[in-house]
């Protein structure tokens, strides 16, 4: 899958020194706490993990999210077909 297609063109991640993160192309924040932020982006579900994570600014109209705190990892998750517990078990 090529990520330079127009579908993903507006999705960008900028990390400054593991302490300041900016993500564009955010469509929704599914859940968050001080150790993890899970969001839907134009490129898929993005999971940010770390310590002391704090959402400083969220603009869903513009699709931009600013996070402060120590970022330990960023990863994209596969979309689970069927959703829910049974979808994960039998999907």
N, C-alpha and C positions, 0 to 999 in steps of 0.2 A: 504494500500500500504506500503510495507516494504522498508525503505530507506537504508538498509544495503546490498542491492543487488548490483552486479557489475556495473549496469547502473548508480548508484549514488555514486559509491565508490570514485570517484575523485572530488566530490563536497564537499567543506568544507568552513565554515565561521568562521573567528576569529575576535573577537571584543575586543580591548584593551581600557578599560576605557571610552567607548562611543566616543573616539576621533580618533581612528585609526582602520580601518576595512580592512581585507584582505579576498577576495572571490576567491576560485579556482573553476574550472569547468565552467568558463564564456565562452559562445559561441559568444555573441554579446551584445553591449551596444545600446539599442534602442533609448533612449533619456536621457538627463541629464541637470540639472541646479543646482544652489546652494542649492535648497531645496529638490530635488528628483533625484534619479538615477534609471532607469528601465533597467534591463538587462535580457537576455536569458541565462539560465544556463542549465546544464545537468539534473537538477531536476525541471525545470520549470522557469517561469518568476518571477524574484525576484525584489521587489520594496524596495528601501532604501529611507527613508525620514528623514529630519533633517534640520540643518542650517549650512551655510558656507561649504557645501560639495564640495570637490575638488578631482578630479581624479589625483592622484599623479603618478600612473604607471598603464599601461594597456598593457598586453601581451596576445593577442588573440592566438598566436601560442602555448603558454603554458597555456592559459586559466586562467590567474591570473589578478586580479584587486585590486589596493590599493586605499583606500579612506581616506582622512583626513577631519575633521570637526566634528560637533556634530551630532551623530546618535540618532534619536528619535524613529524610528521604522523600522522593517524589516518584510516583508510579501511576500508570494507567491500568485500570481494571477492565477485564472483559465484561460485556453486558451479559447478565444472567438471563437466559431464556426462561419464560414462565414466571419469573420473579417469585418471591416468597420462599418459605422453607421447602415446600414440596417441589417447586421448580428447581431448587438447588439439588435436592436429593434425587429427583427422577428426570431432570432436564437434560 
